[in-house]
Structure formats: structure tokens, C-alpha cells
Amino acid sequence: MVTQWLTPALVALAGSSFFGGVAEAQYKVDTKDNILQSSKQLAYDMIKFYHGNESGQTPGLLPGPPASGLGDYYWWEAGAMMGTYIDYWKLTGDTTYNDLVMQAMLFQVGPQKDYMPPNQTLSLGNDDQGFWGLSAMLAAENKFPDPPSDQPGWLELAQAVWNTQADPSRYDETCNGGLRWQIPRTNAGYDYKNTIANGIFFNMGARLARYTANDTYAQRAEKAWDWIWGVGYIDHKTWVVYDGASVNDNCTTLHKTEYSYNAAILIQGSAFMYNYTKGDTKWKNRLDSLLDSCLKNFFPKQVAYELSCEFALGGSVCKTDMLSYKGYLHRWLAMVPQIAPYTSDKILPVLQKSAQAAAAQCTGGSTGRQCGFYWAEGKFINPSVDKTTGAGEAMDVLAAVSSLLIGDTAPPVTNSTGGTSKGNPNAGGRDNGERPQKPVTTADKAGAAIITILLLGGALSLFTWMSFFDPMIS
């Protein structure tokens, strides 16, 4: 329960000198009622960054992508935002945004119902698709209202994403296995295999195993873990999680940048494997080691800190994607005690203190409650220093504050503990975004012949004009 870990010492922290000398924060997190009220206001402020439910806009998109000149956000981040609202609904009971989330989640499924819409192909990565799959999986586990009967269920959509990624055309043999970052061969980054894509695949496999009691998912999740470990993306001594490597040198030269969401996705997946295997010591050791490393590196002073970029305090070192990572860090860690209860004393007090720091710096903008990214500074730093509009920063704080209610919510369900989501173990399959051409028909052949005649006629006319009438021809 929330009241069990909102200790007097932690409550007093909100008014301590740690946050002295700054504008008074409007978001309070010292009682359950205040957490609920703050969460509702944060959810309201965050939705202002989303326009997909407005006339003339596309459901399921944040303003972007960057190349369009419309905004800073790639497709995947809207999927992550929907997951944040699904958690928000579960934690608070507020249904205000449910219809919006339902609309966005179903609009973006794509023609194959596997979260691969053709208009996102130019930047479609396994991790991008995976984020939408994670939100679908979360909807099933949280018993989010089911889609209409003529639409695929949340479980089916998660299975479709996982099945496309499990296919050998995706999970290939370069570097002895693993998923590439990008899906289409023509995309920049196709030659890179990163932790987040493989971590999401591992995470979803563990959760599908627990939800469906189908051991095939668990076997593939363990295989994914073995690959991540074997290639060295997890340091064998420190349990630090690295970002990835290139297939061009057989994934031997590691890109050692550390991102909080890489660690968090593996921690949560390990917790699900621990739960599914009924406390297997192997998974407990992996969970504990990853968790200790993550808390040490990404929660100095027990406040979330994005190690790869936050040291610069702006200057666009933290890119738009990175500015949303703290939200996933909080959300994914908050679920761990629900499925591995022995971790509660280690995780929950840290998330409590971090959430207090997050809420306390939301003092900016015309409303006096705009949120920044640099929580440990104890003061608002305008998101414009990183040249973003602030959707990531808003998502981070909403996730941190609303997750304080995790102790009052039921753990994720399964098929045997009340789950209602419609599944299909055969959903998805081979899909690399390369649509097969339809069979050539008699009408197509006739049309091609007419076009050929017209082109030949046009070419002959042009040659005649150039030869006899063009004054530049001697």
C-alpha cells in the first residue's frame, strides 16, 4: 500500500533544503489524495502535446517526425505515451483518456495488424514496433477495455509484434542471432543490433509466457537473454548494460553508451521470468544484479538521472528520445515489486524520492507547473534548452508521480487470473515492410500496352520537334 512506504522521513523530504530556493511546486506527492490530484493535472498537461484526436490530424502520432518539419517526435514515442496513459488509468481509475488511447492504438496497427504502418517505414525499427507492442501487452495485463469485436485484441496485437520479430527474417544469424535495430534493409541503422530492440523482444516473450502459460515464449525469451549476455551487451562484471554493436564486425566492438531504458527493460523482463519460473535462482540472481547496477548508475542521490547526457544540463546533448527515458525507467521498475515482491524495499523508496524530485521542479511556464528534465537540480530548467516542446519531460513526471500508486493496484493479470483480452498465437509472422506485388492481371497487361504506345508516340513527336523546329539544333 502507498501508506506503507510514504514514511515521515520521505514525506518531509518534499519540504527540505534539497529543494530550497525554488518556486513553490504545485504538484504534491505527500498523500494518496495529493498523488491522485497531481497525476490528473499532469495527465491533462501532457495531452496538450498530442493532437491526433483533433480534426484533420492523424490518431496515434505526436508532432513529427523531425524530417517533416512538423515536430521532434518519431512514431514510437506516441506508442510509449499511450502506454503511459494505460498505466495512468490503471493506477488512478481515471477514464478520461481511454477513448483517445483506444483510437490511437487501433489506428496505428497497420494493414497486417502488427504495428507496421506503411507510412512509418522510413524510420521503422524493431524497437519502434516493439514500443507499440509493449503498450498492447500492457493493455492486456491491465485489463484495459477490450477493442470492439471486429478488431484484434490487445493480446493478439502483442503476439503479432512478437511473432514478426521471432521470424528468422528478422531474428537472423548475423552475430549468431539477435534483432537488428531497423527493419527495412534500406534504412540507416540496419547494420546495427541494439539492446533495446532485443530487450523488448526478451521482455515481451517473458510476459507472453506468464500471460498465456505457453512455454514456447519463455524458451525464446531465454534464448534472447543468452544472446544479449553472450555478445557482451551486459557487462559480465559490473552488470552495466551497453547500447549495441555493428554486424559489420560481428558485433565485437561495443557501443558502450548507457541508457536507462536499456537497463530497465531487462530488469522488468527478468522479473517476469523470475515470476514465471516460480522463483528460479538463476533469474533471481540476474534480476538482483541488474537492479543493483541500475540503481547505482541511474539513481545517484536516489533521483533518476540520465547518465549519457544529463551531465551537460542542456545544450541539446539530451536528444528528444532520451528526454523520455526516465518515464520508462520509473514505470518499468514500479511493476517489478508486483511480480517479484521481495524487491519492494529496494525499489519503492528510491522511486518515491525520485518522484518527489520530479514533481518539485515542475514550476515553469505560464501555468507555473511546466516540467523540465533535470530533476536532481531541484529547480525548473526550461525544456527549450534542449530544443524540445516537452512531451518527453511531461511523460517522465506523470510516470514517476502516478507510479507512486502502484502499491494500491492489482498485479498484471494472466489468462488464468482474470485476463479478458482476445489472443491469437498465429498472429503476425513474416513482415519486413516489403509488400509483395499483386499478381499481374489481363487488365494490367492491357494498360501497360496502352502506356507503352503513348510513350513511344510521345518520344517520336519530341524527336521530330527537336530535329526540325528547335533553333538550338544546327
Beta strands, then each sheet from edge to edge (+ up, - down):
strand 1: 192-194
strand 2: 244-246
strand 3: 254-255
sheet 1: 1+ 2- 3+
end
